[in-house]
Amino acid sequence: MYAAITSATLLGTTGVAITVEAHVGNGLPGFTVVGLPDEGCRESRDRVRAAMLSSGLEWPNRRITINLAGAGERRGGAALDLAIAVGVLVAHEILTPESVQGLSFIAELGLDGSLRPTAGMAPLVAAVHHSTPVVAHGAVRESLLARPEKLRAVNSLAQLVQVLQGDAPWPDVDMSDVSIDNDFVPDLADVRGQASARLALEVAAAGMHHLLMVGPPGAGKSMLARRMPGLLPRLTDEEAFACAMVRSAAGVPLHAGVVSSPPFRSPHHTMSMAAMVGGGSGHIRPGELTLATNGVLFLDEMGEFAPTVLDALRQPLEEGVVHIARAHGSVVMPAKSLLVAATNPCPCGGGGPGGCACQLPVKQKYFRRFSGPLLDRFDLRITLTRPTTAELTSSEPGECSAVVAERVRTVRELSLARQGCVNSAIPADVLDEVAPLSEDAMSTLRSRLDNGRLSGRGYHRIRRVARTLADMHGHAHVIDAQWVEVALSLRATFNAADGTFR
């Protein structure tokens, strides 16, 4: 006998609908899965058999063949357990084909027959929008992120069989909309001093310009970076749901549900390249870069990251997407995040109040970990010093995040109305139109280009930062030399002669 059951599999951050075909026929008893199954799907044979026997259902002592049809890449995962079990039950004539018509099944099976949630429930449910998904009760909250028209949920395989045989009704499912909440974000008012760093932070938020901060321990680099989400505009409903879908695909617990605050990811410097940009030998998972989409990716202690991991960020930062290619297929995942990085000026961190204890070759070797092309991706590169005693002990708070965020929002609205994108994403071929320079401003940039202190990419990035600065101060369409000078002052360069940024 033959059965075809609808389910879904996960490719990167996207769910793909597939058909699980089951055939129970004569021959030597066995269980075979074909159709490019992954390791997790091949293991489903033992889980499905144990779950059926624990549920008091007969296991067919015949030849069982499962085919995964509908996608060209390797597929599977524990989410196909329930679809495989239902396919076997229909092919073995325990259930009728009519009872599963219009339904799709997405759940992992426990050995006791219970249904369990699996990673990526939201994109998996979104992939089968043409049918009614059946999921585990514990997966209802996450499944509703896909906004299905109807959703069914049961606790066990035995309960599902009773419902499909007409012996019990479907359990009620609360289909109320998932609320969007505001997450707590630290306030910029907590930061004392650091006027230039505050300016750089506001410019970065207003134009989505990548920011590198170089300074000794205690200068406030991490403190400033963690307040960046509070300066960015709140996520729209669609962006908030999209971020939640990505987190679901990555298997990140959604304890806070859907939040309107931009995501903030701060990975440890020991992470691998696959953990940063995404990948995996079998099942391709999103990395930290994708999880930070529409938000901030903060690299604390950037000098401690492996150079190969840092260089892997170069192309995704430029294109806004990350391409992961494997022998069995390729996946494209979003990577539109604001990169904020912090590093010490040398291995000793700049030393104590007495000064740095590192020799010049040590400093030079430390900064050679950052390739020139990677540093060129940072529109803003600033140096920080420790706050003074008067600043640290002052009881007067600094400007709060809400005030700065309002100015950022104004610049964002202006740039979107003018060129349809944030200032950091202005195409090079339209810079003369949306960011024209005065004669003095162009002369300043030409001199930097002539003496080799500015690359072609840096030239375009300086113009974009100057456009943001001019927008922040409500200046005319033509960019004056003063904003180019400020943009250049916010783009420190590494001096190999003395091993410093300046």
Helices and strands as residue ranges (DSSP letters): E 2-11, E 14-25, E 30-34, H 39-42, H 44-54, E 63-69, G 78-80, H 81-91, G 97-100, E 103-105, E 108-109, E 115-116, H 121-127, E 132-136, G 137-139, H 140-143, G 144-146, E 152-154, H 157-164, E 180-181, G 188-190, H 195-207, E 211-214, H 221-225, G 228-230, H 237-249, E 258-259, E 264-265, H 273-277, H 288-291, E 296-299, G 302-304, H 307-311, H 314-319, E 321-326, E 329-334, E 338-343, H 360-367, H 372-376, E 380-383, H 389-393, H 401-419, G 423-425, G 428-430, H 431-434, H 439-450, H 456-472, H 481-489, E 494-495, E 500-501
